Amino acid sequence: MTTVSAEEARNQFAEILNKVAYGHERTIVTRRGKRVAAIVSIEDFELLEAVSDELEDRADAEYCQEALANLDLSKTIPWEDLKSLTQAIRKRKRQNP
């Protein structure tokens, strides 16, 4: 992995891009000594996105499982009651626009 300053990255952008795209070399860009960005191949980027999406999906699934486990069914509204209530509200809105 190569590290370059922002100024070097600007001056050598085409060369860095070729190394990243064709040589699969990752490049870290720094500004005032602080790491601020990375230039990676599209393959690395797509892999990173896929891993990120998978982790988000797992976290969402865990959240849903926990919510379902903690669901208090005594505080739910039966579907038919909710359907009737929704229809009544819609009817009132149509009568009093």
PyMOL commands that place a pseudoatom at each C-alpha (Angstrom):
pseudoatom trace, name=CA, resn=MET, resi=1, chain=A, elem=C, hetatm=0, pos=[0.000, 0.000, 0.000]
pseudoatom trace, name=CA, resn=THR, resi=2, chain=A, elem=C, hetatm=0, pos=[1.302, 3.399, -0.988]
pseudoatom trace, name=CA, resn=THR, resi=3, chain=A, elem=C, hetatm=0, pos=[0.800, 6.637, 0.914]
pseudoatom trace, name=CA, resn=VAL, resi=4, chain=A, elem=C, hetatm=0, pos=[0.933, 10.012, -0.837]
pseudoatom trace, name=CA, resn=SER, resi=5, chain=A, elem=C, hetatm=0, pos=[0.125, 13.579, 0.116]
pseudoatom trace, name=CA, resn=ALA, resi=6, chain=A, elem=C, hetatm=0, pos=[-2.840, 15.306, -1.493]
pseudoatom trace, name=CA, resn=GLU, resi=7, chain=A, elem=C, hetatm=0, pos=[-0.424, 17.419, -3.525]
pseudoatom trace, name=CA, resn=GLU, resi=8, chain=A, elem=C, hetatm=0, pos=[1.419, 14.315, -4.779]
pseudoatom trace, name=CA, resn=ALA, resi=9, chain=A, elem=C, hetatm=0, pos=[-1.918, 12.701, -5.594]
pseudoatom trace, name=CA, resn=ARG, resi=10, chain=A, elem=C, hetatm=0, pos=[-2.905, 15.720, -7.699]
pseudoatom trace, name=CA, resn=ASN, resi=11, chain=A, elem=C, hetatm=0, pos=[0.432, 15.796, -9.509]
pseudoatom trace, name=CA, resn=GLN, resi=12, chain=A, elem=C, hetatm=0, pos=[0.581, 12.036, -10.113]
pseudoatom trace, name=CA, resn=PHE, resi=13, chain=A, elem=C, hetatm=0, pos=[-3.105, 11.227, -10.432]
pseudoatom trace, name=CA, resn=ALA, resi=14, chain=A, elem=C, hetatm=0, pos=[-2.905, 9.416, -13.784]
pseudoatom trace, name=CA, resn=GLU, resi=15, chain=A, elem=C, hetatm=0, pos=[0.000, 7.250, -12.603]
pseudoatom trace, name=CA, resn=ILE, resi=16, chain=A, elem=C, hetatm=0, pos=[-1.700, 6.459, -9.274]
pseudoatom trace, name=CA, resn=LEU, resi=17, chain=A, elem=C, hetatm=0, pos=[-4.938, 5.637, -11.056]
pseudoatom trace, name=CA, resn=ASN, resi=18, chain=A, elem=C, hetatm=0, pos=[-3.160, 3.217, -13.401]
pseudoatom trace, name=CA, resn=LYS, resi=19, chain=A, elem=C, hetatm=0, pos=[-1.418, 1.480, -10.488]
pseudoatom trace, name=CA, resn=VAL, resi=20, chain=A, elem=C, hetatm=0, pos=[-4.727, 1.138, -8.674]
pseudoatom trace, name=CA, resn=ALA, resi=21, chain=A, elem=C, hetatm=0, pos=[-6.788, 0.055, -11.681]
pseudoatom trace, name=CA, resn=TYR, resi=22, chain=A, elem=C, hetatm=0, pos=[-4.313, -2.337, -13.299]
pseudoatom trace, name=CA, resn=GLY, resi=23, chain=A, elem=C, hetatm=0, pos=[-1.917, -3.247, -10.516]
pseudoatom trace, name=CA, resn=HIS, resi=24, chain=A, elem=C, hetatm=0, pos=[-4.549, -3.437, -7.765]
pseudoatom trace, name=CA, resn=GLU, resi=25, chain=A, elem=C, hetatm=0, pos=[-2.337, -1.237, -5.594]
pseudoatom trace, name=CA, resn=ARG, resi=26, chain=A, elem=C, hetatm=0, pos=[-4.165, 0.655, -2.864]
pseudoatom trace, name=CA, resn=THR, resi=27, chain=A, elem=C, hetatm=0, pos=[-3.178, 4.253, -2.218]
pseudoatom trace, name=CA, resn=ILE, resi=28, chain=A, elem=C, hetatm=0, pos=[-3.769, 6.300, 0.917]
pseudoatom trace, name=CA, resn=VAL, resi=29, chain=A, elem=C, hetatm=0, pos=[-3.979, 10.082, 0.498]
pseudoatom trace, name=CA, resn=THR, resi=30, chain=A, elem=C, hetatm=0, pos=[-2.910, 12.317, 3.365]
pseudoatom trace, name=CA, resn=ARG, resi=31, chain=A, elem=C, hetatm=0, pos=[-3.409, 15.990, 4.092]
pseudoatom trace, name=CA, resn=ARG, resi=32, chain=A, elem=C, hetatm=0, pos=[-1.125, 17.612, 6.657]
pseudoatom trace, name=CA, resn=GLY, resi=33, chain=A, elem=C, hetatm=0, pos=[-0.012, 14.124, 7.679]
pseudoatom trace, name=CA, resn=LYS, resi=34, chain=A, elem=C, hetatm=0, pos=[-3.541, 12.893, 8.372]
pseudoatom trace, name=CA, resn=ARG, resi=35, chain=A, elem=C, hetatm=0, pos=[-5.065, 10.028, 6.326]
pseudoatom trace, name=CA, resn=VAL, resi=36, chain=A, elem=C, hetatm=0, pos=[-8.090, 11.504, 4.553]
pseudoatom trace, name=CA, resn=ALA, resi=37, chain=A, elem=C, hetatm=0, pos=[-8.894, 9.213, 1.618]
pseudoatom trace, name=CA, resn=ALA, resi=38, chain=A, elem=C, hetatm=0, pos=[-8.085, 5.977, -0.135]
pseudoatom trace, name=CA, resn=ILE, resi=39, chain=A, elem=C, hetatm=0, pos=[-7.922, 5.163, -3.816]
pseudoatom trace, name=CA, resn=VAL, resi=40, chain=A, elem=C, hetatm=0, pos=[-8.804, 1.536, -4.476]
pseudoatom trace, name=CA, resn=SER, resi=41, chain=A, elem=C, hetatm=0, pos=[-9.674, -0.574, -7.508]
pseudoatom trace, name=CA, resn=ILE, resi=42, chain=A, elem=C, hetatm=0, pos=[-13.300, -0.946, -8.476]
pseudoatom trace, name=CA, resn=GLU, resi=43, chain=A, elem=C, hetatm=0, pos=[-13.078, -4.633, -7.505]
pseudoatom trace, name=CA, resn=ASP, resi=44, chain=A, elem=C, hetatm=0, pos=[-11.969, -3.713, -3.976]
pseudoatom trace, name=CA, resn=PHE, resi=45, chain=A, elem=C, hetatm=0, pos=[-14.683, -1.070, -3.758]
pseudoatom trace, name=CA, resn=GLU, resi=46, chain=A, elem=C, hetatm=0, pos=[-17.416, -3.484, -4.890]
pseudoatom trace, name=CA, resn=LEU, resi=47, chain=A, elem=C, hetatm=0, pos=[-16.196, -6.087, -2.371]
pseudoatom trace, name=CA, resn=LEU, resi=48, chain=A, elem=C, hetatm=0, pos=[-16.259, -3.466, 0.380]
pseudoatom trace, name=CA, resn=GLU, resi=49, chain=A, elem=C, hetatm=0, pos=[-19.810, -2.483, -0.574]
pseudoatom trace, name=CA, resn=ALA, resi=50, chain=A, elem=C, hetatm=0, pos=[-20.948, -6.128, -0.610]
pseudoatom trace, name=CA, resn=VAL, resi=51, chain=A, elem=C, hetatm=0, pos=[-19.447, -6.760, 2.834]
pseudoatom trace, name=CA, resn=SER, resi=52, chain=A, elem=C, hetatm=0, pos=[-20.986, -3.545, 4.170]
pseudoatom trace, name=CA, resn=ASP, resi=53, chain=A, elem=C, hetatm=0, pos=[-24.412, -4.478, 2.762]
pseudoatom trace, name=CA, resn=GLU, resi=54, chain=A, elem=C, hetatm=0, pos=[-24.163, -7.963, 4.283]
pseudoatom trace, name=CA, resn=LEU, resi=55, chain=A, elem=C, hetatm=0, pos=[-23.270, -6.544, 7.690]
pseudoatom trace, name=CA, resn=GLU, resi=56, chain=A, elem=C, hetatm=0, pos=[-26.169, -4.088, 7.510]
pseudoatom trace, name=CA, resn=ASP, resi=57, chain=A, elem=C, hetatm=0, pos=[-28.556, -6.892, 6.527]
pseudoatom trace, name=CA, resn=ARG, resi=58, chain=A, elem=C, hetatm=0, pos=[-27.375, -9.005, 9.470]
pseudoatom trace, name=CA, resn=ALA, resi=59, chain=A, elem=C, hetatm=0, pos=[-27.760, -6.089, 11.874]
pseudoatom trace, name=CA, resn=ASP, resi=60, chain=A, elem=C, hetatm=0, pos=[-31.269, -5.407, 10.531]
pseudoatom trace, name=CA, resn=ALA, resi=61, chain=A, elem=C, hetatm=0, pos=[-32.210, -9.079, 10.917]
pseudoatom trace, name=CA, resn=GLU, resi=62, chain=A, elem=C, hetatm=0, pos=[-30.918, -9.155, 14.495]
pseudoatom trace, name=CA, resn=TYR, resi=63, chain=A, elem=C, hetatm=0, pos=[-32.857, -5.980, 15.305]
pseudoatom trace, name=CA, resn=CYS, resi=64, chain=A, elem=C, hetatm=0, pos=[-36.057, -7.484, 13.860]
pseudoatom trace, name=CA, resn=GLN, resi=65, chain=A, elem=C, hetatm=0, pos=[-35.585, -10.742, 15.758]
pseudoatom trace, name=CA, resn=GLU, resi=66, chain=A, elem=C, hetatm=0, pos=[-35.085, -8.826, 18.999]
pseudoatom trace, name=CA, resn=ALA, resi=67, chain=A, elem=C, hetatm=0, pos=[-38.132, -6.642, 18.328]
pseudoatom trace, name=CA, resn=LEU, resi=68, chain=A, elem=C, hetatm=0, pos=[-40.286, -9.700, 17.604]
pseudoatom trace, name=CA, resn=ALA, resi=69, chain=A, elem=C, hetatm=0, pos=[-39.037, -11.433, 20.745]
pseudoatom trace, name=CA, resn=ASN, resi=70, chain=A, elem=C, hetatm=0, pos=[-40.033, -8.391, 22.816]
pseudoatom trace, name=CA, resn=LEU, resi=71, chain=A, elem=C, hetatm=0, pos=[-43.392, -7.871, 21.123]
pseudoatom trace, name=CA, resn=ASP, resi=72, chain=A, elem=C, hetatm=0, pos=[-46.280, -7.613, 23.569]
pseudoatom trace, name=CA, resn=LEU, resi=73, chain=A, elem=C, hetatm=0, pos=[-49.224, -9.108, 21.669]
pseudoatom trace, name=CA, resn=SER, resi=74, chain=A, elem=C, hetatm=0, pos=[-51.645, -7.786, 24.275]
pseudoatom trace, name=CA, resn=LYS, resi=75, chain=A, elem=C, hetatm=0, pos=[-50.961, -4.287, 22.901]
pseudoatom trace, name=CA, resn=THR, resi=76, chain=A, elem=C, hetatm=0, pos=[-51.654, -5.100, 19.261]
pseudoatom trace, name=CA, resn=ILE, resi=77, chain=A, elem=C, hetatm=0, pos=[-54.750, -4.278, 17.229]
pseudoatom trace, name=CA, resn=PRO, resi=78, chain=A, elem=C, hetatm=0, pos=[-56.445, -7.104, 15.314]
pseudoatom trace, name=CA, resn=TRP, resi=79, chain=A, elem=C, hetatm=0, pos=[-56.204, -6.668, 11.536]
pseudoatom trace, name=CA, resn=GLU, resi=80, chain=A, elem=C, hetatm=0, pos=[-59.942, -6.447, 11.000]
pseudoatom trace, name=CA, resn=ASP, resi=81, chain=A, elem=C, hetatm=0, pos=[-60.237, -3.673, 13.622]
pseudoatom trace, name=CA, resn=LEU, resi=82, chain=A, elem=C, hetatm=0, pos=[-57.400, -1.734, 12.023]
pseudoatom trace, name=CA, resn=LYS, resi=83, chain=A, elem=C, hetatm=0, pos=[-58.906, -2.183, 8.570]
pseudoatom trace, name=CA, resn=SER, resi=84, chain=A, elem=C, hetatm=0, pos=[-62.302, -0.894, 9.768]
pseudoatom trace, name=CA, resn=LEU, resi=85, chain=A, elem=C, hetatm=0, pos=[-60.710, 2.073, 11.520]
pseudoatom trace, name=CA, resn=THR, resi=86, chain=A, elem=C, hetatm=0, pos=[-58.695, 2.998, 8.422]
pseudoatom trace, name=CA, resn=GLN, resi=87, chain=A, elem=C, hetatm=0, pos=[-61.779, 2.787, 6.198]
pseudoatom trace, name=CA, resn=ALA, resi=88, chain=A, elem=C, hetatm=0, pos=[-63.742, 4.995, 8.596]
pseudoatom trace, name=CA, resn=ILE, resi=89, chain=A, elem=C, hetatm=0, pos=[-60.992, 7.629, 8.593]
pseudoatom trace, name=CA, resn=ARG, resi=90, chain=A, elem=C, hetatm=0, pos=[-60.812, 7.616, 4.793]
pseudoatom trace, name=CA, resn=LYS, resi=91, chain=A, elem=C, hetatm=0, pos=[-64.603, 7.940, 4.566]
pseudoatom trace, name=CA, resn=ARG, resi=92, chain=A, elem=C, hetatm=0, pos=[-64.560, 10.956, 6.918]
pseudoatom trace, name=CA, resn=LYS, resi=93, chain=A, elem=C, hetatm=0, pos=[-61.795, 12.623, 4.917]
pseudoatom trace, name=CA, resn=ARG, resi=94, chain=A, elem=C, hetatm=0, pos=[-63.774, 12.208, 1.694]
pseudoatom trace, name=CA, resn=GLN, resi=95, chain=A, elem=C, hetatm=0, pos=[-66.894, 13.690, 3.315]
pseudoatom trace, name=CA, resn=ASN, resi=96, chain=A, elem=C, hetatm=0, pos=[-65.029, 16.642, 4.851]
pseudoatom trace, name=CA, resn=PRO, resi=97, chain=A, elem=C, hetatm=0, pos=[-62.249, 17.626, 2.402]
for i in range(1, 97): cmd.bond("trace and resi %d" % i, "trace and resi %d" % (i + 1))
show_as sticks, trace
zoom trace
